[in-house]
Amino acid sequence: MVTTVSALDAVRFTLDRTSPVPLYHQLARQLEEAIERGALAPGNLLGNEVDLSARLGLSRPTVRQAIQSLVDKGLLVRRRGVGTQVVHSQVRRPLELSSLYDDLRAAGQDPATRVLRNDHVPAPAGVAAALGVPEGADVVVLERLRLTHGQPVAYLCNYLPPGLLDLDTGRLGTTGLYRMLRAAGLTLHSARQTVGARSAAAEEAALLDEREGAALLTMERTAYDDTGRPVEYGSHLYRASRYAFDFRLLVRP
């Protein structure tokens, strides 16, 4: 149920009017941070621009610009007769060997999974090379749609050697693949991963609730267990409007 009270009552803003950073940018960033940490949750109302201006002591154009920047990012939406409402927060995922399901759970994003396919297929050349099996050998293919708060975030296509574990479709719908691997006694040790970007084709856009041609992030990953055996190859698509990878960069000595 949508709350009828502004969720901003529980959020404290610190705006520095002497800073060279524009006030609209300060407000937008603090609103985004409140959404990211869950202080502003999906469905929360922020009120209209007049209320926000009076509450924060800012001009309406300043508030309008801040709100519009978050509307453009897909974090807020304007609803006629209702006001400004939080839609969702962008998922920020660290570049480490973890599963999307676990990352979403840790971020309080309420993950859900729609299993589109759980089948055996002959390994295509690229999959065979990644998993170290002959081309055309039998492998398991999983296709899943990962959602948060009822909205699609990512399309996941994974290939695994057959007989590795029992990939029950019902369990795949309620938990993450890496959790199932760990529960089967497999220890994930390392991975090779490539991150890229491209435009959404029509079928991909329909799956991810995006427009055709929208920006998508891509990720290909081969995961290895503690014996060096490849146990999973994944090719994933993420909505760029709702998803980002976080990098930590170090200067070489």
C-alpha positions in Angstrom: 0.0 0.0 0.0 1.3 3.5 -0.9 1.8 5.7 2.1 0.0 9.0 2.2 2.6 10.7 4.3 5.8 12.1 2.8 8.6 9.7 3.5 11.0 12.7 3.6 10.0 13.2 7.3 12.5 10.4 8.1 15.3 11.7 6.0 17.7 14.5 7.0 19.2 16.7 4.3 22.4 18.8 4.6 22.6 21.4 1.9 25.7 23.6 1.7 24.7 26.9 0.1 28.4 28.1 0.0 29.5 25.0 -1.9 30.4 25.3 -5.6 28.3 22.1 -6.1 24.8 23.3 -7.3 22.0 22.8 -4.8 20.0 20.7 -7.2 22.9 18.3 -7.5 23.4 18.1 -3.7 19.6 17.4 -3.2 19.6 14.8 -6.0 22.6 13.0 -4.6 21.2 12.9 -1.1 17.9 11.7 -2.3 19.6 8.9 -4.3 21.7 7.9 -1.3 18.5 7.7 0.8 16.9 5.4 -1.9 20.1 3.3 -2.1 20.2 2.6 1.7 16.5 2.0 1.9 15.5 5.1 3.9 13.2 5.8 0.9 11.6 2.6 -0.3 9.7 1.8 -3.5 6.2 3.2 -3.2 7.1 6.0 -0.8 5.7 9.4 -1.7 7.9 12.5 -1.6 5.0 15.0 -2.1 4.8 17.6 -4.9 7.3 20.2 -5.8 5.6 23.0 -3.8 5.7 20.9 -0.7 9.3 19.9 -1.3 10.3 23.5 -1.9 8.7 24.7 1.3 10.1 21.7 3.3 13.7 22.2 2.2 13.7 26.0 1.8 14.7 25.7 -1.9 13.2 27.3 -5.0 10.8 25.2 -7.1 13.2 25.2 -10.1 16.0 23.8 -7.9 13.7 21.0 -6.6 12.3 20.4 -10.1 15.8 19.9 -11.5 16.8 17.5 -8.7 13.7 15.5 -9.1 14.0 15.3 -12.9 17.5 14.0 -12.7 16.3 11.1 -10.6 13.3 10.6 -12.9 15.7 10.3 -15.8 17.6 7.6 -13.8 14.4 5.7 -13.2 14.5 6.1 -9.5 11.5 8.4 -9.2 8.3 8.9 -11.1 5.8 11.7 -11.2 2.1 10.7 -10.8 -0.7 13.2 -11.6 -2.7 13.9 -8.5 -0.3 11.9 -6.3 3.1 13.6 -6.5 6.6 12.2 -6.7 7.0 8.6 -5.9 10.0 6.3 -5.4 10.1 3.6 -8.0 13.2 1.6 -7.2 16.9 1.9 -6.4 19.6 1.1 -8.8 21.5 -2.1 -8.0 25.2 -1.5 -7.5 27.1 -4.7 -7.6 30.8 -5.2 -6.6 33.1 -6.9 -9.0 33.8 -10.0 -7.0 32.8 -13.7 -7.2 29.3 -13.5 -5.8 25.8 -14.2 -7.2 23.3 -11.6 -8.2 20.7 -13.2 -5.9 23.0 -12.8 -2.9 23.9 -9.3 -3.8 20.3 -8.3 -4.1 19.4 -9.9 -0.8 22.3 -8.1 0.9 21.0 -4.8 -0.5 17.5 -5.4 0.7 16.2 -5.6 -2.9 13.7 -8.5 -2.4 14.9 -10.7 -5.3 12.6 -13.1 -7.2 13.3 -15.4 -10.1 11.3 -16.5 -13.1 12.7 -19.7 -14.5 12.3 -19.6 -18.3 14.3 -22.7 -19.2 16.0 -25.7 -17.5 17.1 -28.2 -20.1 19.9 -30.2 -21.6 21.4 -29.1 -25.0 24.5 -29.8 -27.1 27.3 -27.4 -26.1 27.8 -24.5 -28.6 31.5 -23.9 -29.4 31.9 -21.0 -27.0 30.3 -22.8 -24.2 32.3 -25.9 -24.8 35.5 -23.9 -24.7 34.5 -22.2 -21.4 33.5 -25.5 -19.7 36.4 -27.6 -21.1 34.1 -30.1 -22.9 33.8 -31.2 -26.5 31.7 -29.1 -28.8 28.2 -30.8 -29.0 28.6 -32.5 -25.6 25.6 -32.6 -23.3 25.4 -29.6 -21.0 22.6 -28.0 -18.8 21.3 -24.6 -19.9 19.3 -22.4 -17.5 17.5 -19.2 -18.5 16.1 -17.0 -15.8 14.7 -13.6 -15.3 15.8 -11.9 -12.0 13.4 -9.4 -10.5 13.4 -6.9 -7.6 10.1 -5.5 -6.2 8.3 -7.1 -9.1 10.4 -5.4 -11.8 12.9 -7.2 -14.1 16.6 -6.4 -13.5 18.5 -9.0 -15.4 18.2 -11.9 -17.9 20.5 -14.8 -16.9 21.7 -17.6 -19.2 23.9 -20.2 -17.6 25.5 -23.4 -18.8 26.8 -26.2 -16.4 28.3 -29.6 -16.9 25.6 -32.4 -16.5 25.5 -34.3 -13.3 27.1 -31.5 -11.3 24.0 -31.1 -9.0 20.3 -31.4 -9.0 19.0 -28.3 -10.6 15.4 -28.5 -9.5 13.3 -25.8 -11.3 11.3 -25.1 -8.1 14.4 -24.4 -6.1 15.8 -22.2 -8.8 12.7 -20.1 -8.6 13.3 -19.4 -4.9 17.1 -19.2 -4.5 20.3 -18.4 -6.3 22.4 -20.8 -8.5 25.6 -20.2 -6.4 23.7 -21.0 -3.2 22.7 -24.3 -4.8 26.3 -25.0 -5.9 27.5 -24.3 -2.4 24.8 -26.5 -0.9 25.9 -29.3 -3.2 29.4 -29.1 -1.6 31.1 -27.2 -4.4 33.5 -24.5 -3.4 33.7 -21.6 -5.9 37.2 -20.3 -6.0 37.7 -17.9 -8.9 36.2 -16.7 -12.2 37.1 -15.0 -15.5 34.7 -12.2 -16.3 34.1 -9.7 -19.1 31.8 -6.7 -18.8 30.4 -4.8 -21.8 27.4 -3.0 -23.1 25.0 -3.0 -26.1 21.6 -2.0 -27.2 18.5 -4.2 -26.4 17.0 -6.2 -29.2 13.2 -6.4 -29.4 12.9 -9.7 -27.6 15.4 -8.7 -24.9 13.6 -5.4 -24.4 10.3 -7.2 -23.9 11.7 -9.5 -21.3 13.4 -6.7 -19.4 10.5 -4.2 -19.7 12.7 -1.7 -21.6 12.3 0.0 -25.0 14.0 -1.6 -28.0 17.5 -0.1 -28.3 17.8 0.7 -24.6 21.2 0.4 -23.1 22.0 -3.0 -21.5 25.1 -4.1 -19.6 26.5 -7.4 -20.5 28.5 -9.9 -18.5 30.2 -13.2 -19.4 31.7 -15.2 -16.6 33.3 -18.6 -16.2 33.5 -19.8 -12.6 35.9 -22.4 -11.3 35.9 -24.5 -8.2 38.8 -24.9 -5.8 40.3 -27.7 -8.0 40.4 -25.4 -11.0 37.5 -27.2 -12.7 35.1 -24.9 -14.7 31.6 -25.4 -13.1 29.5 -22.7 -14.7 29.5 -20.3 -17.7 27.1 -17.4 -17.7 26.0 -14.9 -20.3 23.9 -12.2 -18.6 22.1 -9.0 -19.6 21.3 -6.2 -17.1 19.1 -3.1 -17.4 21.6 -0.2 -17.4 18.8 2.1 -16.0 18.7 -0.1 -12.8 22.1 -1.7 -12.6 25.8 -0.7 -12.2 29.1 -2.4 -11.5 31.3 -0.9 -8.8 35.1 -1.0 -9.4 37.8 -0.4 -6.8 41.0 0.7 -8.6 44.5 0.7 -7.1 47.6 2.5 -8.3 50.4 0.1 -9.1 53.6 0.8 -7.0 
